[in-house]
Amino acid sequence: MDDFPITLSQELMMWGVFFIVVPALLIADLCIFNKKDHVIGLEESLKMSGWYIGFGLLFGLYVWFNMGDDDALDYYTAFVIEKSLSLDNLFVITVIFSTFSIPKEYQHRVLVWGVIGVIIMRGIMIGAGAAIVHEFHQVLLIFAAILLFTGIKMLMMKSHDDDVENLEDKVYIKFLKKHINFTSELHGHDFWVRKKASETSDKMVWFATPLLLALCVVEVTDLMFAFDSIPAVLAITTEPYVVFTSNIFAILGLRALFFAVENLINRFILMKYALSIILIFIGGKVFYNEYLGAHLGHLSPAISLAITLFVLLAGMVFSVLITGNREEEPKTEEN
């Protein structure tokens, strides 16, 4: 499977298409489909998730048409891995909303604006990472080692309980509260509100609301997760267009997926292990291709995608089976 040669004008056109499609999706989401604050139910969430996943899959066909089979398979592999790694992020987001008592009708607004920041941060990090790997190829081995370490660490990690208990004690949250005036209560869906500086002063100043604090924490959380997901995608391909577009399309659907799985996230008890196996596989693949690929043959993008899908599917199926049996146990004991 050979990639197609891309001219400069074609590359600029592809970037142009991407930067037209993504803002259009965000504008439609925020200003048309969700113009009014409301609680997003399961049915609406599934429809939105299908909408974004569909666009992500269709964009993969666009990549195939313009760049060839290998890049398209790399796109789909990166898309699936980023979407899967986001499951861990979803758990932390539920903790953030719970900690700061963000009502369900405002959660979508936080996540939509959060994506705008994510696109900027991911763009900078992916651009820097791809440039470094291009100039210093051996850096890719460092990324692979990070994936191996992260995968092994995830296998040994018991739970997120420590993060749940200590969220408000995080250094960056204390820093934000120290340098920004926050109100103790929400003011509708506003991130900022003008109030009197104090009860004894008539001077009006700007205060940030807990909604902005939640948004900031979501952004910082994604930044920390990016240190795992971006090396994982760069270990699959160093093509900046494939890395960036697969990342962003996976993240766009994350917000919609959140409302569909927030009540089911605890059922995916084996997904952490499935993700750790995938990270170990991707990291190991880099070392294999680097040192053994020339003699034994490189692992193709098709094999990487097949293994990734198989491990994730197995993790999901066995998670549902195990948690389903657990829910049935009390009924069995009563009988």
For each residue, the residues with C-beta under 8 A, 3 or more apart:
1: 68 69 70 73 300 301 302
2: 68 69 70
3: 67 68 69 70 71
4: 66 67 68
5:
6: 10 11 14 66 67
7: 10 11
8: 11 12
9: 12 13
10: 6 7 13 14 66
11: 6 7 8 14 15 241
12: 8 9 15 16
13: 9 10 16 17
14: 6 10 11 17 18 62 66 241
15: 11 12 18 19 241
16: 12 13 19 20
17: 13 14 20 21 62
18: 14 15 21 22 59 241 244 245 248
19: 15 16 22 23
20: 16 17 23 24
21: 17 18 24 25 55 59
22: 18 19 25 26 119 248 252
23: 19 20 26 27
24: 20 21 27 28
25: 21 22 28 29 52 55 252
26: 22 23 29 30 112 115 116 252
27: 23 24 30 31 32
28: 24 25 31 32 33
29: 25 26 32 33 34 48 112
30: 26 27 34 35 109 112 113
31: 27 28 35
32: 27 28 29 35
33: 28 29 48
34: 29 30 38 40 108 109 112
35: 30 31 32
36:
37: 105 106 108 109 188 189
38: 34 105
39: 104 105
40: 34 44 45 48 104 107 108 256 259
41: 44 45 259
42: 45 46 259 260
43: 46 47
44: 40 41 47 48 259
45: 40 41 42 48 49 256 257 258 259 260
46: 42 43 49 50 260
47: 43 44 50 51
48: 29 33 40 44 45 51 52 253 255 256 259
49: 45 46 52 53 253 256 257 260
50: 46 47 53 54
51: 47 48 54 55 256
52: 25 48 49 55 56 249 252 253 256
53: 49 50 56 57 253
54: 50 51 57 58
55: 21 25 51 52 58 59 249 252
56: 52 53 59 60 79 246 249 250 252 253
57: 53 54 60 61 76
58: 54 55 61 62
59: 18 21 55 56 62 63 75 245 249
60: 56 57 63 64 72 75 76 79
61: 57 58 64 65 72
62: 14 17 58 59 65 66
63: 59 60 66 67 71 72 75 241 242 245
64: 60 61 67 68 69 71 72 75
65: 61 62
66: 4 6 10 14 62 63
67: 3 4 6 63 64 71 72 239 241 242
68: 1 2 3 4 64 71 72
69: 1 2 3 64 72 73 301
70: 1 2 3 73 74 300 301
71: 3 63 64 67 68 74 75 237 239 242
72: 60 61 63 64 67 68 69 75 76
73: 1 69 70 76 77 300 301 302 304 305
74: 70 71 77 78 236 237 239 242 246 301 304
75: 59 60 63 64 71 72 78 79 237 242 245 246
76: 57 60 72 73 79 80 246 305
77: 73 74 80 81 236 301 304 305 308
78: 74 75 81 82 232 233 236 237 242 243 246 247 250
79: 56 60 75 76 82 83 246 249 250
80: 76 77 83 84 305 308 309 312
81: 77 78 84 85 229 232 233 236 278 282 308
82: 78 79 85 86 229 232 233 246 247 250 251
83: 79 80 86 87 250 253 254 257
84: 80 81 87 271 274 275 278 312
85: 81 82 88 89 225 228 229 232 275
86: 82 83 89 90 225 229 250 251 254 257
87: 83 84 90 91 261 265 268 271 275
88: 85 91 92 225 272 275
89: 85 86 92 93 221 222 225 254
90: 86 87 93 94 254 257 258 261 262 265
91: 87 88 94 95 160 265
92: 88 89 95 96 160 163 221
93: 89 90 96 97 111 218 221 258
94: 90 91 97 98 258 262 265
95: 91 92 98 99 160 163 164 167
96: 92 93 99 100 102 167 214 217 218 221
97: 93 94 100 102 107 110 214
98: 94 95 101
99: 95 96 167 168
100: 96 97 210 213 214 217
101: 98 186 210
102: 96 97 106 107 110 186 210 211 214
103: 106 107 186
104: 39 40 107
105: 37 38 39 108 189
106: 37 102 103 109 110 186 189 211
107: 40 97 102 103 104 110 111 258 259
108: 34 37 40 105 111 112 255 259
109: 30 34 37 106 112 113 189 211
110: 97 102 106 107 113 114 211 214 215 218
111: 93 107 108 114 115 218 254 255 258
112: 26 29 30 34 108 109 115 116 255
113: 30 109 110 116 117 191 215
114: 110 111 117 118 215 218 219 222 255
115: 26 111 112 118 119 251 252 254 255
116: 26 112 113 119 120
117: 113 114 120 121 215 219 222
118: 114 115 121 122 219 222 248 251
119: 22 115 116 122 123 248 251
120: 116 117 123 124
121: 117 118 124 125 219 222 223 226
122: 118 119 125 126 226 230 244 247 248 251
123: 119 120 126 127 244
124: 120 121 127 128
125: 121 122 128 129 226 230
126: 122 123 129 130 230 233 234 240 243 244 247
127: 123 124 130 131 240 244
128: 124 125 131 132
129: 125 126 132 133 143 230 231 234 243
130: 126 127 133 134 234 238 239 240 243
131: 127 128 134 135
132: 128 129 135 136 139
133: 129 130 136 137 139 140 143 234 238
134: 130 131 137 238
135: 131 132
136: 132 133 139
137: 133 134 140
138: 141 142
139: 132 133 136 142 143
140: 133 137 143 144 234 235 238 286 290
141: 138 144 145 286 287 290
142: 138 139 145 146
143: 129 133 139 140 146 147 231 234 235 283 286
144: 140 141 147 148 231 235 282 283 284 285 286 287
145: 141 142 148 149 283
146: 142 143 149 150 227 228 231 283
147: 143 144 150 151 228 231 232 235 279 280 282 283 286
148: 144 145 151 152 279 280 283 284
149: 145 146 152 153
150: 146 147 153 154 228 276 279
151: 147 148 154 155 275 276 277 278 279 280 283
152: 148 149 155 156 276 280
153: 149 150 156 157 276
154: 150 151 157 272 273 275 276 279
155: 151 152 273 276
156: 152 153
157: 153 154 272
158: 161
159: 162
160: 91 92 95 163 164
161: 158 164 165
162: 159 165 166
163: 92 95 160 166 167
164: 95 160 161 167
165: 161 162
166: 162 163 169 170
167: 95 96 99 163 164 170 173 217
168: 99 173
169: 166 173 174
170: 166 167 173 174 217
171: 174 175
172: 175 176 217 220
173: 167 168 169 170 176 177 213 217
174: 169 170 171 177 178
175: 171 172 178 179
176: 172 173 179 180 182 213 216
177: 173 174 180 182 213
178: 174 175
179: 175 176
180: 176 177 208
181: 205 206 207 208
182: 176 177 207 208 209 210 212 213
183: 186 187 193 195 207 208 209 210
184: 210
185: 209 210
186: 101 102 103 106 183 209 210 211
187: 183 190 193 209
188: 37
189: 37 105 106 109 211
190: 187 193 209 211
191: 113 208 209 211 212 215
192: 206 207 208 209 212
193: 183 187 190 206 207 209
194: 204 205 206 207
195: 183 204 205 207
196: 199 201 202 203 204 205
197: 201 203 204 205
198: 201
199: 196
200:
201: 196 197 198
202: 196
203: 196 197
204: 194 195 196 197
205: 181 194 195 196 197
206: 181 192 193 194
207: 181 182 183 192 193 194 195
208: 180 181 182 183 191 192 212 213
209: 182 183 185 186 187 190 191 192 193 212 213
210: 100 101 102 182 183 184 185 186 213 214
211: 102 106 109 110 186 189 190 191 214 215
212: 182 191 192 208 209 215 216
213: 100 173 176 177 182 208 209 210 216 217
214: 96 97 100 102 110 210 211 217 218
215: 110 113 114 117 191 211 212 218 219
216: 176 212 213 219 220
217: 96 100 167 170 172 173 213 214 220 221
218: 93 96 110 111 114 214 215 221 222
219: 114 117 118 121 215 216 222 223
220: 172 216 217 223 224
221: 89 92 93 96 217 218 224 225
222: 89 114 117 118 121 218 219 225 226 251
223: 121 219 220 226 227
224: 220 221 227
225: 85 86 88 89 221 222 228 229
226: 121 122 125 222 223 229 230
227: 146 223 224 230 231
228: 85 146 147 150 225 231 232 279
229: 81 82 85 86 225 226 232 233 247
230: 122 125 126 129 226 227 233 234 243 247
231: 129 143 144 146 147 227 228 234 235
232: 78 81 82 85 147 228 229 235 236 278 279 282
233: 78 81 82 126 229 230 236 237 243 246 247
234: 126 129 130 133 140 143 230 231 237 238 243
235: 140 143 144 147 231 232 282 283 285 286
236: 74 77 78 81 232 233 282 301 304
237: 71 74 75 78 233 234 242 243 301
238: 130 133 134 140 234 243
239: 67 71 74 130 242 243
240: 126 127 130 243 244
241: 11 14 15 18 63 67 244 245
242: 63 67 71 74 75 78 237 239 245 246
243: 78 126 129 130 230 233 234 237 238 239 240 246 247
244: 18 122 123 126 127 240 241 247 248
245: 18 59 63 75 241 242 248 249
246: 56 74 75 76 78 79 82 233 242 243 249 250
247: 78 82 122 126 229 230 233 243 244 250 251
248: 18 22 118 119 122 244 245 251 252
249: 52 55 56 59 79 245 246 252 253
250: 56 78 79 82 83 86 246 247 253 254
251: 82 86 115 118 119 122 222 247 248 254
252: 22 25 26 52 55 56 115 248 249 255
253: 48 49 52 53 56 83 249 250 256 257
254: 83 86 89 90 111 115 250 251 257 258
255: 48 108 111 112 114 115 252 258 259
256: 40 45 48 49 51 52 253 259 260
257: 45 49 83 86 90 253 254 260 261
258: 45 90 93 94 107 111 254 255 261 262
259: 40 41 42 44 45 48 107 108 255 256 262
260: 42 45 46 49 256 257 264
261: 87 90 257 258 264 265 268
262: 90 94 258 259 265
263:
264: 260 261 267 268
265: 87 90 91 94 261 262 268
266: 269 323
267: 264 319 320 323
268: 87 261 264 265 271 315 316 319 320
269: 266 272 319 322 323
270: 273 274 315 316 318 319 322
271: 84 87 268 274 275 312 315 316 319
272: 88 154 157 269 275 276
273: 154 155 270 276 277 315
274: 84 270 271 277 278 311 312 314 315 316
275: 84 85 87 88 151 154 271 272 278 279 312 315
276: 150 151 152 153 154 155 272 273 279 280
277: 151 273 274 280 281 311
278: 81 84 151 232 274 275 281 282 307 308 311 312
279: 147 148 150 151 154 228 232 275 276 282 283
280: 147 148 151 152 276 277 283 284
281: 277 278 284 285 307 308 311
282: 81 144 147 232 235 236 278 279 285 286 304
283: 143 144 145 146 147 148 151 235 279 280 286 287
284: 144 148 280 281 287 288
285: 144 235 281 282 288 289 299 304
286: 140 141 143 144 147 235 282 283 289 290
287: 141 144 283 284 290 291
288: 284 285 291 292 293 296 299
289: 285 286 292 293 298 299
290: 140 141 286 287 293
291: 287 288
292: 288 289 295 296
293: 288 289 290 296 297 298 299
294:
295: 292
296: 288 292 293
297: 293
298: 289 293
299: 285 288 289 293 303 304
300: 1 70 73 303 304
301: 1 69 70 73 74 77 236 237 304 305
302: 1 73 305 306
303: 299 300 306 307
304: 73 74 77 236 282 285 299 300 301 307 308
305: 73 76 77 80 301 302 308 309
306: 302 303 309 310
307: 278 281 303 304 310 311
308: 77 80 81 278 281 304 305 311 312
309: 80 305 306 312 313
310: 306 307 313 314
311: 274 277 278 281 307 308 314 315
312: 80 84 271 274 275 278 308 309 315 316
313: 309 310 316 317
314: 274 310 311 317 318
315: 268 270 271 273 274 275 311 312 318 319
316: 268 270 271 274 312 313 319 320
317: 313 314 320 321
318: 270 314 315 321 322
319: 267 268 269 270 271 315 316 322 323
320: 267 268 316 317 323 324
321: 317 318 324 325
322: 269 270 318 319 325 326
323: 266 267 269 319 320 326 327
324: 320 321 327 328
325: 321 322 328 329
326: 322 323 329
327: 323 324 330
328: 324 325 331 332
329: 325 326 332 333
330: 327 333 334
331: 328 334 335
332: 328 329 335
333: 329 330
334: 330 331
335: 331 332
